[in-house]
Amino acid sequence: MNKKIGSRKDKPDPERMAVLRALPIEIKEKITGEEAQAFLYKEALPDSLMEKLKGYMVIEEE
């Protein structure tokens, strides 16, 4: 089931919203709506987004 961006009833994670807002503009311009939605709503992150954010993320091992 595909949902359009903005049609969600739940709210985005405020901490993740702050992270996206804090990114440099050149990174934010490259992030697609689908990538932003996955990040904000704690969905599986696309590999394309992981590649764009690799310099800003710390991957925790379980």
Secondary structure, 3 states (H helix, E strand, C coil): CCCCCCCCCCCCCHHHHHHHHHCCHHHHCCCCHHHHHHHHCCCCCCHHHHHHHCCCCCCCCC
